[in-house]
Amino acid sequence: MVNKNKCISCGTCVAICPVGAISFGEDGKAQIDKTKCIHCGACQASCPVEAIDLDAEE
């Protein structure tokens, strides 16, 4: 779901998620809580480096 190699920790996805399913992990990179995610696609569309792919397996 989040490509840790591409993620630049900008926080755009965290800010835009309507259900608070995204947070920063201990590594400082975004992580998605699959139990909260509603697959709306807002994070994927807003990511400036295309680090999020909701169709990919983590």
Biopython code that builds the backbone (N, CA, C, O; Angstrom):
import numpy as np
from Bio.PDB.StructureBuilder import StructureBuilder

atoms = [
    (1, "MET", "N", (0.823, -1.196, 0.000)),
    (1, "MET", "CA", (0.000, 0.000, 0.000)),
    (1, "MET", "C", (0.870, 1.265, 0.000)),
    (1, "MET", "O", (0.685, 2.118, -0.868)),
    (2, "VAL", "N", (1.807, 1.415, 0.936)),
    (2, "VAL", "CA", (2.726, 2.555, 0.917)),
    (2, "VAL", "C", (4.115, 2.049, 0.561)),
    (2, "VAL", "O", (4.669, 1.186, 1.242)),
    (3, "ASN", "N", (4.667, 2.595, -0.513)),
    (3, "ASN", "CA", (6.025, 2.254, -0.907)),
    (3, "ASN", "C", (6.963, 3.090, -0.036)),
    (3, "ASN", "O", (7.123, 4.290, -0.259)),
    (4, "LYS", "N", (7.576, 2.451, 0.950)),
    (4, "LYS", "CA", (8.428, 3.155, 1.919)),
    (4, "LYS", "C", (9.644, 3.789, 1.249)),
    (4, "LYS", "O", (10.180, 4.775, 1.756)),
    (5, "ASN", "N", (10.087, 3.242, 0.121)),
    (5, "ASN", "CA", (11.230, 3.813, -0.588)),
    (5, "ASN", "C", (10.874, 5.121, -1.292)),
    (5, "ASN", "O", (11.742, 5.966, -1.508)),
    (6, "LYS", "N", (9.608, 5.290, -1.649)),
    (6, "LYS", "CA", (9.171, 6.513, -2.316)),
    (6, "LYS", "C", (8.663, 7.571, -1.337)),
    (6, "LYS", "O", (8.779, 8.765, -1.610)),
    (7, "CYS", "N", (8.106, 7.155, -0.212)),
    (7, "CYS", "CA", (7.497, 8.072, 0.746)),
    (7, "CYS", "C", (8.521, 9.096, 1.249)),
    (7, "CYS", "O", (9.611, 8.732, 1.690)),
    (8, "ILE", "N", (8.155, 10.387, 1.175)),
    (8, "ILE", "CA", (9.032, 11.461, 1.636)),
    (8, "ILE", "C", (8.539, 12.080, 2.948)),
    (8, "ILE", "O", (9.038, 13.121, 3.374)),
    (9, "SER", "N", (7.570, 11.441, 3.575)),
    (9, "SER", "CA", (7.048, 11.871, 4.881)),
    (9, "SER", "C", (6.530, 13.307, 4.875)),
    (9, "SER", "O", (6.723, 14.044, 5.842)),
    (10, "CYS", "N", (5.877, 13.702, 3.794)),
    (10, "CYS", "CA", (5.384, 15.075, 3.677)),
    (10, "CYS", "C", (4.123, 15.322, 4.506)),
    (10, "CYS", "O", (3.843, 16.457, 4.891)),
    (11, "GLY", "N", (3.365, 14.258, 4.779)),
    (11, "GLY", "CA", (2.165, 14.384, 5.594)),
    (11, "GLY", "C", (0.892, 14.710, 4.837)),
    (11, "GLY", "O", (-0.169, 14.850, 5.444)),
    (12, "THR", "N", (0.980, 14.832, 3.525)),
    (12, "THR", "CA", (-0.208, 15.146, 2.725)),
    (12, "THR", "C", (-1.290, 14.089, 2.893)),
    (12, "THR", "O", (-2.463, 14.421, 3.061)),
    (13, "CYS", "N", (-0.908, 12.835, 2.850)),
    (13, "CYS", "CA", (-1.880, 11.746, 2.968)),
    (13, "CYS", "C", (-2.507, 11.706, 4.367)),
    (13, "CYS", "O", (-3.698, 11.434, 4.517)),
    (14, "VAL", "N", (-1.697, 11.978, 5.372)),
    (14, "VAL", "CA", (-2.202, 11.987, 6.751)),
    (14, "VAL", "C", (-3.267, 13.074, 6.902)),
    (14, "VAL", "O", (-4.313, 12.856, 7.512)),
    (15, "ALA", "N", (-2.983, 14.236, 6.340)),
    (15, "ALA", "CA", (-3.901, 15.371, 6.447)),
    (15, "ALA", "C", (-5.197, 15.177, 5.671)),
    (15, "ALA", "O", (-6.252, 15.644, 6.101)),
    (16, "ILE", "N", (-5.128, 14.492, 4.532)),
    (16, "ILE", "CA", (-6.298, 14.388, 3.663)),
    (16, "ILE", "C", (-7.200, 13.195, 3.977)),
    (16, "ILE", "O", (-8.362, 13.184, 3.571)),
    (17, "CYS", "N", (-6.693, 12.200, 4.685)),
    (17, "CYS", "CA", (-7.495, 11.007, 4.968)),
    (17, "CYS", "C", (-8.723, 11.355, 5.809)),
    (17, "CYS", "O", (-8.588, 11.859, 6.924)),
    (18, "PRO", "N", (-9.924, 11.086, 5.278)),
    (18, "PRO", "CA", (-11.148, 11.477, 5.994)),
    (18, "PRO", "C", (-11.479, 10.625, 7.218)),
    (18, "PRO", "O", (-12.321, 11.006, 8.031)),
    (19, "VAL", "N", (-10.822, 9.479, 7.351)),
    (19, "VAL", "CA", (-11.129, 8.596, 8.481)),
    (19, "VAL", "C", (-9.941, 8.376, 9.417)),
    (19, "VAL", "O", (-10.012, 7.548, 10.326)),
    (20, "GLY", "N", (-8.867, 9.102, 9.201)),
    (20, "GLY", "CA", (-7.702, 8.993, 10.072)),
    (20, "GLY", "C", (-7.007, 7.641, 10.023)),
    (20, "GLY", "O", (-6.497, 7.159, 11.034)),
    (21, "ALA", "N", (-6.991, 7.036, 8.848)),
    (21, "ALA", "CA", (-6.399, 5.702, 8.709)),
    (21, "ALA", "C", (-4.889, 5.734, 8.463)),
    (21, "ALA", "O", (-4.243, 4.686, 8.449)),
    (22, "ILE", "N", (-4.324, 6.928, 8.270)),
    (22, "ILE", "CA", (-2.900, 7.027, 7.955)),
    (22, "ILE", "C", (-2.167, 7.751, 9.078)),
    (22, "ILE", "O", (-2.621, 8.772, 9.594)),
    (23, "SER", "N", (-1.035, 7.193, 9.431)),
    (23, "SER", "CA", (-0.181, 7.801, 10.452)),
    (23, "SER", "C", (1.266, 7.551, 10.064)),
    (23, "SER", "O", (1.544, 6.849, 9.092)),
    (24, "PHE", "N", (2.183, 8.128, 10.827)),
    (24, "PHE", "CA", (3.598, 7.885, 10.580)),
    (24, "PHE", "C", (4.073, 6.776, 11.499)),
    (24, "PHE", "O", (3.772, 6.780, 12.693)),
    (25, "GLY", "N", (4.817, 5.823, 10.944)),
    (25, "GLY", "CA", (5.372, 4.730, 11.717)),
    (25, "GLY", "C", (6.661, 5.159, 12.400)),
    (25, "GLY", "O", (7.093, 6.303, 12.262)),
    (26, "GLU", "N", (7.260, 4.259, 13.120)),
    (26, "GLU", "CA", (8.518, 4.544, 13.815)),
    (26, "GLU", "C", (9.631, 4.928, 12.846)),
    (26, "GLU", "O", (10.575, 5.625, 13.220)),
    (27, "ASP", "N", (9.518, 4.470, 11.599)),
    (27, "ASP", "CA", (10.521, 4.801, 10.586)),
    (27, "ASP", "C", (10.297, 6.178, 9.964)),
    (27, "ASP", "O", (11.074, 6.613, 9.114)),
    (28, "GLY", "N", (9.229, 6.863, 10.390)),
    (28, "GLY", "CA", (8.929, 8.190, 9.870)),
    (28, "GLY", "C", (8.179, 8.187, 8.559)),
    (28, "GLY", "O", (7.930, 9.246, 7.981)),
    (29, "LYS", "N", (7.819, 7.017, 8.084)),
    (29, "LYS", "CA", (7.111, 6.889, 6.817)),
    (29, "LYS", "C", (5.623, 6.645, 7.079)),
    (29, "LYS", "O", (5.241, 6.149, 8.139)),
    (30, "ALA", "N", (4.801, 6.996, 6.108)),
    (30, "ALA", "CA", (3.359, 6.805, 6.234)),
    (30, "ALA", "C", (3.015, 5.326, 6.304)),
    (30, "ALA", "O", (3.667, 4.487, 5.684)),
    (31, "GLN", "N", (1.987, 5.030, 7.065)),
    (31, "GLN", "CA", (1.460, 3.667, 7.125)),
    (31, "GLN", "C", (-0.054, 3.763, 7.178)),
    (31, "GLN", "O", (-0.613, 4.690, 7.765)),
    (32, "ILE", "N", (-0.704, 2.801, 6.561)),
    (32, "ILE", "CA", (-2.159, 2.799, 6.472)),
    (32, "ILE", "C", (-2.724, 1.680, 7.331)),
    (32, "ILE", "O", (-2.317, 0.524, 7.214)),
    (33, "ASP", "N", (-3.661, 2.035, 8.192)),
    (33, "ASP", "CA", (-4.358, 1.048, 9.017)),
    (33, "ASP", "C", (-5.473, 0.461, 8.158)),
    (33, "ASP", "O", (-6.481, 1.120, 7.900)),
    (34, "LYS", "N", (-5.287, -0.775, 7.721)),
    (34, "LYS", "CA", (-6.247, -1.418, 6.819)),
    (34, "LYS", "C", (-7.628, -1.584, 7.444)),
    (34, "LYS", "O", (-8.621, -1.685, 6.724)),
    (35, "THR", "N", (-7.705, -1.612, 8.768)),
    (35, "THR", "CA", (-9.007, -1.778, 9.429)),
    (35, "THR", "C", (-9.819, -0.483, 9.410)),
    (35, "THR", "O", (-11.038, -0.514, 9.579)),
    (36, "LYS", "N", (-9.151, 0.653, 9.207)),
    (36, "LYS", "CA", (-9.842, 1.951, 9.151)),
    (36, "LYS", "C", (-10.039, 2.458, 7.727)),
    (36, "LYS", "O", (-10.972, 3.213, 7.454)),
    (37, "CYS", "N", (-9.166, 2.044, 6.832)),
    (37, "CYS", "CA", (-9.175, 2.548, 5.456)),
    (37, "CYS", "C", (-10.476, 2.195, 4.731)),
    (37, "CYS", "O", (-10.930, 1.051, 4.765)),
    (38, "ILE", "N", (-11.067, 3.197, 4.074)),
    (38, "ILE", "CA", (-12.309, 2.987, 3.318)),
    (38, "ILE", "C", (-12.048, 2.973, 1.800)),
    (38, "ILE", "O", (-12.991, 2.952, 1.009)),
    (39, "HIS", "N", (-10.776, 2.985, 1.404)),
    (39, "HIS", "CA", (-10.371, 2.944, 0.000)),
    (39, "HIS", "C", (-11.013, 4.051, -0.841)),
    (39, "HIS", "O", (-11.440, 3.807, -1.970)),
    (40, "CYS", "N", (-11.078, 5.255, -0.296)),
    (40, "CYS", "CA", (-11.661, 6.372, -1.041)),
    (40, "CYS", "C", (-10.722, 6.898, -2.119)),
    (40, "CYS", "O", (-11.167, 7.496, -3.098)),
    (41, "GLY", "N", (-9.409, 6.672, -1.937)),
    (41, "GLY", "CA", (-8.432, 7.084, -2.934)),
    (41, "GLY", "C", (-7.879, 8.492, -2.760)),
    (41, "GLY", "O", (-7.046, 8.925, -3.556)),
    (42, "ALA", "N", (-8.317, 9.205, -1.751)),
    (42, "ALA", "CA", (-7.847, 10.580, -1.546)),
    (42, "ALA", "C", (-6.343, 10.632, -1.313)),
    (42, "ALA", "O", (-5.659, 11.507, -1.844)),
    (43, "CYS", "N", (-5.832, 9.704, -0.527)),
    (43, "CYS", "CA", (-4.393, 9.682, -0.233)),
    (43, "CYS", "C", (-3.588, 9.389, -1.479)),
    (43, "CYS", "O", (-2.575, 10.036, -1.745)),
    (44, "GLN", "N", (-4.037, 8.425, -2.229)),
    (44, "GLN", "CA", (-3.335, 8.028, -3.451)),
    (44, "GLN", "C", (-3.301, 9.181, -4.442)),
    (44, "GLN", "O", (-2.268, 9.430, -5.064)),
    (45, "ALA", "N", (-4.404, 9.879, -4.595)),
    (45, "ALA", "CA", (-4.481, 10.997, -5.536)),
    (45, "ALA", "C", (-3.647, 12.191, -5.081)),
    (45, "ALA", "O", (-3.144, 12.948, -5.911)),
    (46, "SER", "N", (-3.497, 12.364, -3.776)),
    (46, "SER", "CA", (-2.797, 13.539, -3.265)),
    (46, "SER", "C", (-1.299, 13.352, -3.079)),
    (46, "SER", "O", (-0.579, 14.333, -2.895)),
    (47, "CYS", "N", (-0.821, 12.130, -3.121)),
    (47, "CYS", "CA", (0.601, 11.862, -2.868)),
    (47, "CYS", "C", (1.463, 12.445, -3.991)),
    (47, "CYS", "O", (1.317, 12.052, -5.149)),
    (48, "PRO", "N", (2.357, 13.376, -3.657)),
    (48, "PRO", "CA", (3.161, 14.029, -4.704)),
    (48, "PRO", "C", (4.221, 13.133, -5.335)),
    (48, "PRO", "O", (4.750, 13.457, -6.398)),
    (49, "VAL", "N", (4.537, 12.012, -4.694)),
    (49, "VAL", "CA", (5.564, 11.119, -5.237)),
    (49, "VAL", "C", (5.010, 9.745, -5.613)),
    (49, "VAL", "O", (5.770, 8.817, -5.887)),
    (50, "GLU", "N", (3.692, 9.622, -5.623)),
    (50, "GLU", "CA", (3.003, 8.385, -6.002)),
    (50, "GLU", "C", (3.484, 7.184, -5.194)),
    (50, "GLU", "O", (3.730, 6.108, -5.740)),
    (51, "ALA", "N", (3.613, 7.389, -3.878)),
    (51, "ALA", "CA", (4.082, 6.321, -2.994)),
    (51, "ALA", "C", (2.951, 5.409, -2.520)),
    (51, "ALA", "O", (3.206, 4.359, -1.929)),
    (52, "ILE", "N", (1.704, 5.805, -2.774)),
    (52, "ILE", "CA", (0.564, 5.029, -2.290)),
    (52, "ILE", "C", (-0.155, 4.353, -3.457)),
    (52, "ILE", "O", (-0.496, 4.990, -4.455)),
    (53, "ASP", "N", (-0.375, 3.055, -3.304)),
    (53, "ASP", "CA", (-1.125, 2.277, -4.288)),
    (53, "ASP", "C", (-2.100, 1.414, -3.503)),
    (53, "ASP", "O", (-1.709, 0.401, -2.923)),
    (54, "LEU", "N", (-3.355, 1.806, -3.483)),
    (54, "LEU", "CA", (-4.351, 1.088, -2.678)),
    (54, "LEU", "C", (-4.664, -0.302, -3.212)),
    (54, "LEU", "O", (-5.249, -1.119, -2.501)),
    (55, "ASP", "N", (-4.286, -0.579, -4.447)),
    (55, "ASP", "CA", (-4.527, -1.899, -5.025)),
    (55, "ASP", "C", (-3.385, -2.876, -4.767)),
    (55, "ASP", "O", (-3.540, -4.083, -4.951)),
    (56, "ALA", "N", (-2.248, -2.353, -4.343)),
    (56, "ALA", "CA", (-1.071, -3.203, -4.120)),
    (56, "ALA", "C", (-1.123, -3.851, -2.740)),
    (56, "ALA", "O", (-1.703, -3.302, -1.803)),
    (57, "GLU", "N", (-0.513, -5.013, -2.633)),
    (57, "GLU", "CA", (-0.374, -5.686, -1.335)),
    (57, "GLU", "C", (0.827, -5.113, -0.618)),
    (57, "GLU", "O", (1.819, -4.744, -1.247)),
    (58, "GLU", "N", (0.739, -5.038, 0.692)),
    (58, "GLU", "CA", (1.850, -4.509, 1.469)),
    (58, "GLU", "C", (2.807, -5.577, 1.875)),
    (58, "GLU", "O", (3.803, -5.292, 2.539)),
]
sb = StructureBuilder()
sb.init_structure("model")
sb.init_model(0)
sb.init_chain("A")
sb.init_seg("    ")
for serial, (resi, resn, name, xyz) in enumerate(atoms, 1):
    if name == "N":
        sb.init_residue(resn, " ", resi, " ")
    sb.init_atom(name, np.array(xyz, "f"), 0.0, 1.0, " ", f" {name:<3s}", serial, name[0])
structure = sb.get_structure()
